[in-house]
């Protein structure tokens, strides 16, 4: 018998440390070589870690939420043979973009469209994000029919299982008494992974940036009529345009007149970078928390192309198929709560940008136009700017330019 220390491997992209996301093992467990033992969280992804040896776990390098440096002891095993300690890169990208994609699911499903439940005692193959969702929903993943490669439970499988409302959920626990509740008044949730990163970045933005928030109401009756007309012409419901691409096109034009708003602040060098290209961030709510996928070079796209790009990056952010490159490099961000948009909001700037445009709910209400009362579709834009680098006058002037274009949508497309 000998002791084997598995050290945290280099997870790539210059990572020097990583957060323990979840353990799938405990001290005393016996594991086989290549068994997945847990997940590590980087800034952009959850990565599954597999055991490089077979043996018994005698020590874990930390608890979920602890930060571990690359090369530090992660797991100590007791093995039958003498094996030198290693930092072998026994990691697997947890997002499993190909395996979790609808296309992959379609090609690996059974002919009747059904999958196969994982046998009892066998570890379910899936991504950490789905494990987390299953844990929160109280679902035993072994009950979910798997259609992915090698019996992997894909995002499509899990979503279909949720929508079916099948009685298989929790069936393995039938007949058992419900567990005693330790505390009926509180539930402890450790702040780890993406939620921790979101908390840190928002706190940093609030701490470092003097936010200047400006709210303006806009009559979007005409742009909404144009949107409906174009959607009727398109026909295909999967290509339907939302308001966001119209706002994006108008914002791209506005930043040409106000380049100080399409900028990022390099704190280390203490310089402002005014960008020629517009890399548009789209704040997106996902099962894992808020993400900001990026439409790079949005200024080079047509209205239809921008609409398609927004659909593509937000869908990739939600299903974890987006890579780190797809979540970095934005120069200005649009955020929208959709139907929950409310009357006004105070959006927090997405570091290192200097501006963010918030979309509020659109409602019909009476408006006086030329001395006459008319029913118009009105919407507020709530925008925040870094007051260190964007003067209040310039921020207000840019929003007024957006207002003008959205109220007269033909001007969005003029050369």
C-alpha positions as CSV (number, residue, x, y, z in Angstrom):
1,X,0.0,0.0,0.0
2,X,1.2,3.5,-0.7
3,X,-0.1,7.1,-0.6
4,X,-0.8,9.0,-3.8
5,X,-1.3,12.8,-3.8
6,X,-3.4,14.0,-6.8
7,X,-2.6,17.7,-7.3
8,X,-4.8,20.2,-9.0
9,X,-3.9,20.2,-12.7
10,X,-3.6,23.2,-14.9
11,X,-7.1,23.8,-16.2
12,X,-5.9,25.9,-19.1
13,X,-6.2,29.6,-20.3
14,X,-3.8,30.8,-17.7
15,X,-5.7,29.6,-14.7
16,X,-3.6,29.7,-11.5
17,X,-6.4,28.7,-9.0
18,X,-9.8,27.1,-9.1
19,X,-12.8,26.8,-6.8
20,X,-14.1,23.4,-5.7
21,X,-17.6,23.2,-7.1
22,X,-18.8,19.8,-5.9
23,X,-17.4,16.5,-4.6
24,X,-18.9,13.2,-5.9
25,X,-16.8,11.2,-3.4
26,X,-16.2,11.1,0.4
27,X,-13.2,10.1,2.6
28,X,-13.2,6.3,2.7
29,X,-14.7,5.8,-0.8
30,X,-13.0,3.5,-3.2
31,X,-12.7,4.9,-6.7
32,X,-11.4,3.5,-10.0
33,X,-9.1,5.1,-12.4
34,X,-10.9,7.7,-14.6
35,X,-13.9,7.8,-12.3
36,X,-15.3,11.4,-12.1
37,X,-14.6,12.6,-8.5
38,X,-15.9,16.2,-8.6
39,X,-16.0,19.5,-10.4
40,X,-13.8,22.6,-10.4
41,X,-15.1,26.0,-11.2
42,X,-13.1,28.5,-13.3
43,X,-14.3,32.0,-14.2
44,X,-16.3,30.7,-17.2
45,X,-17.0,27.0,-16.8
46,X,-17.4,24.0,-14.6
47,X,-14.9,21.2,-15.3
48,X,-15.2,17.6,-14.3
49,X,-12.1,16.1,-12.6
50,X,-11.5,12.4,-12.9
51,X,-9.2,10.2,-10.8
52,X,-5.8,9.4,-12.3
53,X,-5.5,6.2,-10.2
54,X,-7.6,3.5,-8.5
55,X,-7.6,3.6,-4.7
56,X,-9.3,4.7,-1.5
57,X,-9.8,8.4,-0.7
58,X,-8.0,9.2,2.6
59,X,-8.1,13.1,2.4
60,X,-9.8,15.8,0.3
61,X,-8.0,19.1,-0.3
62,X,-11.0,21.3,0.7
63,X,-14.7,21.8,0.8
64,X,-17.0,23.1,-2.0
65,X,-16.4,26.8,-2.3
66,X,-12.7,26.6,-1.2
67,X,-10.1,28.1,-3.6
68,X,-7.3,25.7,-4.6
69,X,-4.1,26.8,-6.3
70,X,-2.8,24.8,-9.3
71,X,-0.3,22.2,-8.1
72,X,-1.8,22.1,-4.6
73,X,-3.0,18.7,-3.2
74,X,-6.6,18.0,-4.3
75,X,-7.1,14.4,-3.3
76,X,-4.9,11.9,-1.4
77,X,-5.5,8.3,-2.2
78,X,-4.3,5.0,-0.7
79,X,-3.3,2.8,-3.5
80,X,-2.1,-0.8,-3.9
81,X,1.0,0.1,-6.0
82,X,3.7,2.8,-5.6
83,X,2.7,5.7,-7.8
84,X,4.4,9.1,-7.8
85,X,2.3,12.2,-7.1
86,X,1.1,13.9,-10.2
87,X,-0.7,16.9,-11.7
88,X,-1.9,14.9,-14.7
89,X,-4.6,16.8,-16.5
90,X,-7.4,14.4,-15.6
91,X,-10.2,16.9,-16.5
92,X,-13.2,16.9,-18.8
93,X,-15.0,20.1,-20.0
94,X,-18.2,19.9,-18.1
95,X,-20.4,21.8,-20.4
96,X,-20.1,19.0,-23.0
97,X,-21.3,21.3,-25.8
98,X,-21.6,18.6,-28.4
99,X,-23.1,15.9,-26.1
100,X,-25.6,18.3,-24.7
101,X,-26.7,19.9,-28.0
102,X,-30.1,19.1,-29.5
103,X,-28.4,17.8,-32.6
104,X,-26.3,15.3,-30.7
105,X,-29.4,14.1,-28.8
106,X,-31.3,13.6,-32.0
107,X,-28.6,11.4,-33.5
108,X,-28.2,9.2,-30.5
109,X,-31.8,8.7,-29.4
110,X,-33.6,5.5,-29.9
111,X,-35.8,5.1,-33.0
112,X,-39.0,5.8,-31.0
113,X,-37.4,9.0,-29.6
114,X,-37.1,7.5,-26.1
115,X,-34.0,7.0,-24.0
116,X,-32.8,4.5,-21.4
117,X,-32.8,5.1,-17.7
118,X,-29.4,4.6,-16.0
119,X,-29.2,1.3,-14.0
120,X,-29.1,1.4,-10.2
121,X,-25.6,1.6,-8.8
122,X,-24.2,3.1,-12.0
123,X,-23.1,6.7,-12.0
124,X,-25.1,8.9,-14.3
125,X,-23.1,10.6,-17.1
126,X,-24.1,14.3,-17.4
127,X,-22.8,17.8,-16.9
128,X,-22.4,19.5,-13.5
129,X,-25.0,22.1,-14.5
130,X,-27.6,19.4,-15.0
131,X,-26.5,17.6,-11.7
132,X,-27.1,20.9,-9.9
133,X,-30.5,21.5,-11.5
134,X,-31.5,17.9,-10.6
135,X,-30.4,18.3,-7.0
136,X,-32.4,21.6,-6.7
137,X,-35.5,19.9,-8.2
138,X,-35.1,16.8,-6.1
139,X,-34.8,14.5,-9.1
140,X,-32.9,11.3,-9.2
141,X,-31.0,11.5,-12.5
142,X,-31.1,7.7,-12.8
143,X,-34.8,8.1,-13.6
144,X,-34.1,10.4,-16.6
145,X,-34.1,8.5,-19.9
146,X,-30.7,9.3,-21.5
147,X,-30.3,9.7,-25.2
148,X,-26.8,11.1,-25.3
149,X,-23.6,9.3,-26.4
150,X,-22.7,6.5,-24.0
151,X,-25.9,6.9,-22.1
152,X,-25.3,10.5,-21.2
153,X,-28.2,12.6,-19.8
154,X,-28.3,15.7,-22.1
155,X,-30.0,19.1,-21.4
156,X,-32.7,18.1,-23.8
157,X,-33.3,14.8,-21.9
158,X,-33.5,16.7,-18.5
159,X,-35.8,19.4,-19.8
160,X,-38.1,16.8,-21.4
161,X,-38.3,14.9,-18.1
162,X,-39.2,18.1,-16.3
163,X,-41.9,19.0,-18.8
164,X,-43.4,15.5,-18.7
165,X,-44.0,15.6,-14.9
166,X,-43.4,11.9,-14.9
167,X,-44.1,9.9,-11.7
168,X,-40.7,8.3,-12.0
169,X,-39.3,11.4,-10.2
170,X,-38.3,10.3,-6.8
171,X,-39.7,6.8,-7.5
172,X,-36.7,5.2,-5.9
173,X,-37.7,6.7,-2.6
174,X,-41.3,5.4,-2.6
175,X,-42.3,3.8,0.7
176,X,-39.6,5.6,2.6
177,X,-40.5,8.0,5.3
178,X,-39.7,11.6,4.5
179,X,-36.5,12.9,6.0
180,X,-36.7,14.8,9.2
181,X,-36.3,18.6,8.7
182,X,-33.4,20.0,10.6
183,X,-34.6,23.6,10.4
184,X,-38.0,24.4,8.9
185,X,-37.2,28.1,9.0
186,X,-34.0,28.4,6.9
187,X,-32.1,26.8,4.1
188,X,-28.3,27.1,3.9
189,X,-27.0,27.7,0.4
190,X,-23.3,28.1,0.0
191,X,-22.3,30.9,-2.4
192,X,-20.0,29.1,-4.8
193,X,-19.3,28.8,-8.5
194,X,-20.9,31.3,-10.9
195,X,-23.1,32.7,-8.1
196,X,-19.9,33.7,-6.2
197,X,-18.3,35.2,-9.3
198,X,-21.5,37.2,-10.0
199,X,-21.5,38.5,-6.4
200,X,-17.9,39.5,-6.5
201,X,-18.2,41.3,-9.9
202,X,-21.3,43.2,-8.9
203,X,-19.8,44.2,-5.6
204,X,-16.6,45.4,-7.4
205,X,-18.7,47.4,-9.9
206,X,-20.8,49.0,-7.2
207,X,-17.7,49.7,-5.1
208,X,-15.5,51.2,-7.9
209,X,-17.9,52.8,-10.4
210,X,-19.8,56.0,-9.6
211,X,-23.0,55.1,-11.5
212,X,-24.9,57.8,-13.3
213,X,-28.4,56.4,-14.1
214,X,-30.6,58.1,-16.7
215,X,-34.2,57.1,-17.4
216,X,-36.1,58.2,-20.6
217,X,-39.5,57.2,-21.9
218,X,-39.8,56.3,-25.6
219,X,-42.7,55.9,-27.9
220,X,-42.1,52.6,-29.6
221,X,-45.4,52.4,-31.5
222,X,-43.7,52.8,-34.9
223,X,-40.8,50.4,-34.3
224,X,-43.2,47.8,-33.0
225,X,-45.3,48.1,-36.1
226,X,-42.2,47.7,-38.2
227,X,-41.2,44.6,-36.1
228,X,-44.6,43.0,-36.6
229,X,-44.6,43.7,-40.3
230,X,-41.1,42.2,-40.8
231,X,-42.1,39.1,-38.8
232,X,-45.2,38.6,-41.0
233,X,-42.9,38.8,-44.0
234,X,-40.4,36.3,-42.5
235,X,-43.1,33.7,-41.9
236,X,-40.7,31.3,-40.1
237,X,-41.5,31.7,-36.3
238,X,-37.9,30.6,-35.5
239,X,-36.6,33.7,-37.2
240,X,-38.9,36.2,-35.5
241,X,-37.4,39.5,-34.4
242,X,-37.7,40.8,-30.9
243,X,-37.2,44.5,-30.0
244,X,-33.6,43.8,-29.0
245,X,-32.0,43.8,-32.5
246,X,-33.8,47.1,-33.3
247,X,-32.4,48.6,-30.1
248,X,-29.0,47.0,-30.9
249,X,-28.9,48.6,-34.4
250,X,-29.9,52.0,-33.0
251,X,-27.3,51.7,-30.2
252,X,-24.6,50.8,-32.7
253,X,-25.4,54.0,-34.7
254,X,-25.5,56.1,-31.5
255,X,-22.1,54.9,-30.4
256,X,-20.5,56.3,-33.6
257,X,-21.6,59.7,-32.4
258,X,-20.8,59.0,-28.8
259,X,-17.6,56.8,-28.9
260,X,-16.9,57.5,-25.2
261,X,-19.9,55.2,-24.4
262,X,-18.5,52.3,-26.5
263,X,-15.4,52.0,-24.3
264,X,-13.7,49.9,-21.6
265,X,-11.5,51.0,-18.8
266,X,-8.1,49.3,-18.3
267,X,-7.6,49.7,-14.6
268,X,-4.0,48.4,-14.6
269,X,-2.8,50.8,-17.2
270,X,-5.3,53.6,-16.2
271,X,-6.4,54.1,-19.8
272,X,-9.8,54.3,-21.6
273,X,-10.1,52.2,-24.7
274,X,-12.6,53.6,-27.2
275,X,-13.5,50.8,-29.5
276,X,-14.1,51.1,-33.3
277,X,-16.1,47.8,-33.4
278,X,-19.2,47.3,-31.2
279,X,-19.1,44.0,-29.3
280,X,-22.6,43.8,-27.9
281,X,-23.2,42.1,-24.6
282,X,-26.6,40.7,-24.0
283,X,-27.3,40.1,-20.3
284,X,-29.1,36.7,-20.1
285,X,-30.7,34.9,-17.2
286,X,-29.7,31.2,-17.1
287,X,-30.3,28.3,-14.8
288,X,-26.8,28.9,-13.4
289,X,-27.2,32.7,-12.9
290,X,-26.7,35.8,-14.9
291,X,-24.3,35.6,-17.9
292,X,-23.4,38.2,-20.5
293,X,-22.8,36.4,-23.9
294,X,-21.3,38.6,-26.5
295,X,-22.2,39.3,-30.2
296,X,-18.8,40.2,-31.5
297,X,-18.6,42.8,-34.3
298,X,-22.3,43.5,-34.1
299,X,-21.7,46.6,-36.1
300,X,-21.0,44.4,-39.2
301,X,-24.4,42.7,-39.0
302,X,-27.7,43.4,-40.7
303,X,-30.9,43.5,-38.6
304,X,-31.8,39.9,-39.4
305,X,-28.2,38.7,-38.7
306,X,-28.1,40.6,-35.4
307,X,-31.4,39.0,-34.4
308,X,-30.1,35.5,-35.2
309,X,-26.8,36.2,-33.4
310,X,-28.6,37.3,-30.3
311,X,-30.7,34.1,-30.3
312,X,-27.6,32.0,-30.9
313,X,-25.5,33.4,-28.1
314,X,-28.3,33.6,-25.5
315,X,-29.3,30.0,-26.2
316,X,-25.6,28.9,-25.9
317,X,-25.3,30.7,-22.6
318,X,-28.4,29.0,-21.2
319,X,-27.3,25.5,-22.2
320,X,-23.6,25.9,-21.2
321,X,-22.4,25.3,-24.8
322,X,-20.8,28.7,-25.0
323,X,-17.1,28.9,-24.4
324,X,-15.0,31.5,-22.6
325,X,-14.5,33.5,-25.8
326,X,-18.3,33.9,-26.1
327,X,-18.6,35.5,-22.7
328,X,-15.7,38.0,-22.9
329,X,-14.8,41.1,-24.9
330,X,-18.1,43.1,-24.8
331,X,-17.8,46.9,-25.1
332,X,-21.4,47.9,-24.2
333,X,-24.3,45.8,-22.8
334,X,-28.0,45.6,-23.2
335,X,-30.0,44.2,-20.3
336,X,-33.8,43.4,-20.4
337,X,-36.2,41.7,-17.9
338,X,-38.7,41.2,-20.7
339,X,-42.3,41.2,-19.4
340,X,-40.9,41.7,-15.9
341,X,-39.2,44.9,-17.0
342,X,-41.1,47.2,-14.6
343,X,-41.3,51.0,-14.9
344,X,-37.6,51.8,-14.3
345,X,-34.5,50.0,-13.1
346,X,-30.9,50.9,-12.1
347,X,-28.7,48.4,-14.1
348,X,-25.2,47.7,-12.8
349,X,-22.4,48.3,-15.3
350,X,-20.6,45.2,-16.6
351,X,-16.9,45.7,-15.8
352,X,-14.8,46.9,-17.6
353,X,-17.4,48.6,-19.7
354,X,-18.6,52.2,-19.0
355,X,-22.2,51.9,-20.1
356,X,-25.3,49.6,-19.9
357,X,-28.7,50.1,-21.5
358,X,-31.7,48.6,-19.6
359,X,-35.0,47.8,-21.3
360,X,-38.2,48.2,-19.3
361,X,-41.7,46.9,-19.9
362,X,-43.7,48.3,-22.9
363,X,-47.3,49.4,-22.1
364,X,-50.0,51.1,-24.0
365,X,-51.1,54.4,-22.4
366,X,-52.7,57.7,-23.4
367,X,-50.2,60.3,-24.7
368,X,-50.9,63.9,-25.9
369,X,-49.7,64.4,-29.5
370,X,-50.3,67.7,-31.2
371,X,-52.9,68.6,-28.7
372,X,-54.8,65.3,-29.2
373,X,-54.9,62.3,-26.9
374,X,-53.7,59.1,-28.5
375,X,-53.0,55.6,-27.3
376,X,-49.3,54.8,-27.9
377,X,-47.0,52.0,-26.9
378,X,-44.5,53.5,-24.4
379,X,-41.4,52.0,-22.9
380,X,-38.7,53.4,-20.6
381,X,-35.0,52.9,-21.1
382,X,-33.0,52.9,-17.8
383,X,-29.3,53.3,-18.5
384,X,-26.2,53.5,-16.3
385,X,-22.9,55.1,-17.2
386,X,-19.5,55.3,-15.4
387,X,-19.5,58.9,-14.4
388,X,-15.7,59.0,-14.2
389,X,-15.5,58.7,-18.0
390,X,-18.9,59.6,-19.3
391,X,-20.3,63.0,-18.5
392,X,-24.0,63.2,-17.6
393,X,-24.7,65.5,-20.6
394,X,-23.1,63.0,-23.0
395,X,-25.0,60.1,-21.5
396,X,-28.3,61.9,-21.8
397,X,-27.5,63.1,-25.3
398,X,-26.8,59.5,-26.4
399,X,-30.1,58.2,-24.9
400,X,-31.9,61.1,-26.7
401,X,-30.3,60.0,-29.9
402,X,-31.6,56.4,-29.2
403,X,-35.0,57.8,-28.5
404,X,-35.1,59.7,-31.8
405,X,-34.1,56.6,-33.9
406,X,-36.5,54.2,-32.1
407,X,-39.4,56.7,-32.5
408,X,-38.5,57.2,-36.2
409,X,-37.2,53.7,-37.0
410,X,-36.4,54.5,-40.7
411,X,-33.5,56.6,-39.4
412,X,-31.9,53.4,-38.0
413,X,-31.2,52.2,-41.5
414,X,-30.1,55.4,-43.2
415,X,-26.5,55.3,-44.4
